[in-house]
Amino acid sequence: MIEFKWDHLQLCSADAEATAAWFARCLNAEVVRRPGRVDLRIGSINLFITSLANAQSGRSAHGERRQGIDHFGVVVDDLDAAFAHLSRCDAEIVEAIKQVRPGVRACFVRSPGDILVEILERRPAEMTFT
């Protein structure tokens, strides 16, 4: 059987530099410069940013979901501390911290380039599986 492994997620932004700076400042991403583009690393996640002049927002006027990638998620040990950090970074808070299900809390933020990111905290001892 063929094994597929994670490699990267390609992002598009009208201002790749602003998007990269936001990820570095707000999500502690490592910025990796390559000829003609900006790449990021968050843990083992590789993000490649393509600069698109005149890019249009993927959001609809009423904020409803569209087909395609809706968001990606990263996990932290302390969501309250992460949320405070994101607030200090002036991150656009889309959804404040909420309990998703037992043992899982999350919030959503949006970066420049209209990229939606879910920040999760998982506490396996509190999770229930039924």
C-alpha positions, 0 to 999 in steps of 0.5 A: 500500500502507498503511504502518503505523508504530510509535506506542506500547505500552500497559502496565497496572499496579496502580501506574502511578506505581511502574512509571513511576518504575522505568522512569525509574530503571532504563531512563532513560525520560523521564516525560511526565505527561498528565492522568489518566495517565503516559506514558514515552519510551525513545528512539523508543518511546512507552509509556503506562501505565494504572493498574488497581486490583486488577490480576492478574499475567499470569504463570502459577504456573509461569512458562510463557508465555501468549498475547499480548505476552510482552515488549518489547526495548530495545537498548544499546551495552554490555550489561555496563554496562547489567546493572551499572546494572540490578543497582544499581537493584535491578531484578528480574533474570529472566535474566542475560546470555546469548549468544543467537546470534553477535553478540547477547547479552541479559538479561531484567528485570521491572518493577513491573506485571509487565512483562518487558523484554529488554535486547539488545546487537547486534554486527553484525560478529560476526553470522553469517547462514546 
